[in-house]
Amino acid sequence: MNRPLRPCRHPSCTVLVRGGYCDKHKPKENRSEESKQWHNWYNTKLWKDKLRPAQLMREPFCRECAKHGVRTKAEHVDHIIPFEGDWQLFISSDNHQSLCAACHGRKTAKETRKKIRAKRI
């Protein structure tokens, strides 16, 4: 049985669809197939059991918040330089920093915007 037609989920779009978004407003795939493979490195035993915990032990508080005199517990291990498929850069402790969720989100969003702008050029 077909779903009933409903307006596209995009604000102010009135195109009727059976679910989600119309073709014009469907979210684009953000990650390439290659970057999805790199993302799986976060599921390795090395990352989960050694590298990530070691970084959070070395630096239990957010590095960015500390720059502003605020002491916030770190929850994320960030790659200072995006590793983009470079295994040595991924595992290098010199390329790791501890961040709180808010600072990590801001940094990631900034890097994403920068990549999008670079693709437009």
C-alpha positions in Angstrom: 0.0 0.0 0.0 1.3 3.4 -1.0 1.9 6.1 1.6 -0.3 9.2 1.4 1.1 12.3 -0.3 2.4 15.0 2.0 4.3 18.2 1.4 8.0 18.1 1.1 9.8 18.5 4.5 11.8 21.5 3.2 10.3 24.7 4.7 7.8 26.4 2.4 8.0 23.7 -0.3 4.6 22.6 -1.4 5.6 19.7 -3.7 3.7 16.6 -2.7 5.7 13.4 -2.0 5.2 10.0 -0.4 7.9 10.6 2.2 10.6 13.0 3.1 11.8 15.5 0.6 11.1 16.2 -3.1 13.9 15.7 -5.7 14.9 19.3 -5.5 15.4 19.3 -1.7 16.7 15.8 -1.0 19.8 16.0 1.2 23.0 15.4 -0.8 25.4 12.7 0.4 28.0 14.6 2.4 30.7 12.1 2.4 32.5 10.4 -0.5 32.8 6.7 -0.5 36.5 7.1 0.2 35.9 9.3 3.3 33.4 6.7 4.6 36.2 4.1 4.6 38.4 6.5 6.5 35.6 7.1 9.0 35.7 3.4 9.8 39.2 3.9 11.3 37.4 5.2 14.3 36.0 1.7 14.9 39.4 0.0 15.0 40.6 -1.6 18.3 43.7 0.6 18.1 41.6 3.8 18.1 38.9 2.8 20.6 41.2 0.9 23.1 44.5 2.8 22.9 44.7 6.1 21.0 41.5 7.8 22.1 41.7 6.8 25.8 45.4 7.7 26.0 44.7 11.2 24.6 41.8 11.8 27.0 44.1 10.7 29.9 46.9 13.0 28.8 44.5 15.9 28.3 41.2 15.5 30.2 40.0 19.0 29.6 39.1 20.8 26.4 42.0 22.6 24.8 39.9 25.3 23.2 38.0 26.2 26.4 41.3 26.3 28.3 42.5 29.1 25.9 39.6 31.2 27.3 40.2 30.3 31.0 37.4 27.8 31.1 37.8 24.2 32.4 35.5 21.9 30.5 35.7 18.1 30.5 36.8 16.8 27.1 34.6 14.2 25.4 36.1 14.1 21.9 39.6 13.5 20.5 40.0 15.7 17.5 42.5 15.6 14.7 44.2 19.0 14.6 45.0 18.5 10.9 42.2 16.6 9.1 43.8 13.2 8.2 41.9 12.7 5.0 43.1 9.1 4.4 46.6 9.5 5.8 46.9 6.6 8.3 50.1 8.1 9.9 48.3 11.4 10.5 45.3 9.6 11.9 47.4 7.7 14.5 49.9 10.4 15.4 49.4 11.6 19.0 51.0 14.9 17.9 47.9 15.4 15.7 45.4 14.8 18.5 43.7 17.2 20.8 41.0 16.8 23.4 37.9 18.9 22.9 34.4 19.3 24.5 31.4 18.4 22.3 30.6 22.1 21.6 34.2 23.1 20.5 34.5 19.9 18.4 31.2 20.7 16.7 32.3 24.3 15.9 35.7 23.2 14.6 34.2 20.5 12.4 31.5 22.9 11.0 34.2 25.4 10.2 36.3 22.8 8.4 33.2 21.6 6.5 32.4 25.2 5.4 35.9 25.7 4.2 35.8 22.5 2.1 32.5 23.5 0.5 33.9 26.9 -0.4 37.0 25.3 -1.9 34.8 23.0 -4.1 33.0 26.1 -5.5 36.1 27.7 -6.8 
